[in-house]
Amino acid sequence: MAELLELRHAIERIFFLHILQEKEGRAALLAELEDIMARMRELAGSGDPIALSAVDLDFHRAIARHSGNVFATQIWEGLAMHMMIVFCRDWEIASDRTGEVRLHEKLVQFIRKGAVKDIDRVLTSHFTDPPTRNAKATS
């Protein structure tokens, strides 16, 4: 699991680097992410971790595609099956699925207004598992 998350962080860092440096190309990505977020919000109350995980995968795939880095996107797709398992676990154990939705909304906001210097901090926060995030929020 640690190796998977390490690799995911490295690849998604590349995606965000490309996206944040390309200001004009963000509109299409943001529109696609808003559509995905609408589906995620709708499913958050369903209790279906598999459907939520599929939407989560769509969210990260959109970011990968819009980064323009073909090789990194291919590598990420190679990880997608493993990420689906991680996402299913996260959506299943999340005590507050709306919190998981907000986590993705924060990434959308980061794409809108974020800075390259903050990529590692934002991704580390996003990749933290739900129990750890909940423990940090209550302490």
C-alpha positions as CSV (number, residue, x, y, z in Angstrom):
1,M,0.0,0.0,0.0
2,A,2.8,2.4,0.9
3,E,4.5,1.8,-2.5
4,L,1.2,2.3,-4.3
5,L,0.6,5.6,-2.6
6,E,4.2,6.7,-3.1
7,L,3.9,6.1,-6.9
8,R,0.4,7.7,-7.0
9,H,1.8,10.8,-5.3
10,A,4.6,11.1,-7.8
11,I,2.4,10.7,-10.8
12,E,-0.4,13.0,-9.6
13,R,2.3,15.6,-8.7
14,I,3.3,15.5,-12.4
15,F,-0.4,16.0,-13.4
16,F,-0.9,19.0,-11.1
17,L,2.4,20.5,-12.2
18,H,1.3,20.5,-15.8
19,I,-2.2,21.7,-15.0
20,L,-1.2,24.6,-12.7
21,Q,1.3,25.8,-15.3
22,E,-1.3,25.9,-18.0
23,K,-3.8,28.5,-17.0
24,E,-5.7,28.8,-20.3
25,G,-6.4,25.0,-20.5
26,R,-8.1,24.7,-17.1
27,A,-11.6,25.7,-18.1
28,A,-12.4,22.4,-19.8
29,L,-11.0,20.4,-16.9
30,L,-12.9,22.4,-14.3
31,A,-16.2,21.9,-16.3
32,E,-15.6,18.2,-16.4
33,L,-14.7,18.0,-12.7
34,E,-17.9,20.0,-11.8
35,D,-19.9,17.3,-13.7
36,I,-18.1,14.6,-11.9
37,M,-18.5,16.4,-8.5
38,A,-22.3,16.6,-9.1
39,R,-22.4,12.8,-9.6
40,M,-20.2,12.3,-6.5
41,R,-22.5,14.5,-4.4
42,E,-25.6,12.7,-5.6
43,L,-24.0,9.3,-4.7
44,A,-22.6,10.3,-1.4
45,G,-25.9,9.4,0.4
46,S,-26.3,6.2,-1.5
47,G,-24.0,4.1,0.7
48,D,-22.6,2.4,-2.4
49,P,-18.8,2.5,-2.1
50,I,-18.3,0.8,-5.5
51,A,-20.3,3.5,-7.4
52,L,-18.6,6.2,-5.4
53,S,-15.2,4.7,-6.2
54,A,-15.9,4.6,-9.9
55,V,-16.8,8.3,-9.8
56,D,-13.6,9.0,-7.8
57,L,-11.6,7.2,-10.4
58,D,-13.3,9.3,-13.1
59,F,-12.3,12.4,-11.1
60,H,-8.6,11.5,-11.1
61,R,-8.7,10.2,-14.7
62,A,-10.0,13.6,-15.8
63,I,-7.1,15.3,-14.1
64,A,-4.6,12.8,-15.7
65,R,-6.1,13.3,-19.2
66,H,-6.1,17.1,-19.0
67,S,-2.5,17.2,-17.7
68,G,-1.4,16.4,-21.3
69,N,1.3,14.0,-20.0
70,V,0.6,10.9,-22.0
71,F,3.1,8.6,-20.4
72,A,2.2,9.5,-16.8
73,T,-1.5,9.0,-17.7
74,Q,-0.6,5.5,-19.0
75,I,1.2,4.7,-15.8
76,W,-1.7,6.0,-13.8
77,E,-4.1,3.8,-15.8
78,G,-1.9,0.9,-14.9
79,L,-2.5,1.7,-11.2
80,A,-6.2,2.4,-11.7
81,M,-7.3,-1.2,-10.7
82,H,-5.3,-0.9,-7.5
83,M,-6.6,2.6,-6.8
84,M,-10.2,1.3,-7.3
85,I,-9.6,-1.1,-4.4
86,V,-8.1,1.8,-2.2
87,F,-11.0,4.0,-3.2
88,C,-13.6,1.3,-2.3
89,R,-11.9,0.9,1.1
90,D,-11.9,4.7,1.7
91,W,-15.5,5.2,0.7
92,E,-16.6,2.2,2.8
93,I,-14.8,3.2,6.0
94,A,-15.5,7.0,5.7
95,S,-17.7,7.9,8.6
96,D,-18.8,11.0,6.7
97,R,-19.0,10.6,3.0
98,T,-19.8,14.3,2.5
99,G,-16.3,14.9,4.0
100,E,-14.9,12.8,1.2
101,V,-16.8,14.9,-1.3
102,R,-15.4,18.0,0.3
103,L,-11.9,16.6,0.0
104,H,-12.4,16.5,-3.8
105,E,-14.0,19.9,-3.8
106,K,-10.8,21.2,-2.2
107,L,-8.8,19.7,-5.1
108,V,-11.1,21.5,-7.6
109,Q,-10.4,24.7,-5.7
110,F,-6.7,24.0,-5.8
111,I,-6.9,23.6,-9.6
112,R,-8.7,27.0,-9.8
113,K,-6.4,29.0,-7.5
114,G,-3.5,26.8,-6.3
115,A,0.2,27.4,-6.5
116,V,2.9,24.9,-7.7
117,K,4.7,25.3,-4.3
118,D,1.7,23.7,-2.5
119,I,1.2,20.6,-4.7
120,D,2.9,18.2,-2.3
121,R,1.1,19.5,0.8
122,V,-2.3,19.3,-1.0
123,L,-1.7,15.8,-2.4
124,T,-0.5,14.5,1.0
125,S,-3.6,15.8,2.6
126,H,-5.8,14.3,-0.1
127,F,-4.2,10.9,0.1
128,T,-4.5,10.5,3.9
129,D,-7.0,7.7,4.7
130,P,-10.4,8.7,6.2
131,P,-9.7,7.5,9.8
132,T,-6.5,9.5,9.9
133,R,-8.2,12.6,8.5
134,N,-11.0,12.3,11.0
135,A,-8.6,11.9,13.9
136,K,-6.7,15.0,12.8
137,A,-10.0,17.0,12.5
138,T,-11.1,16.1,16.0
139,S,-7.7,16.8,17.7
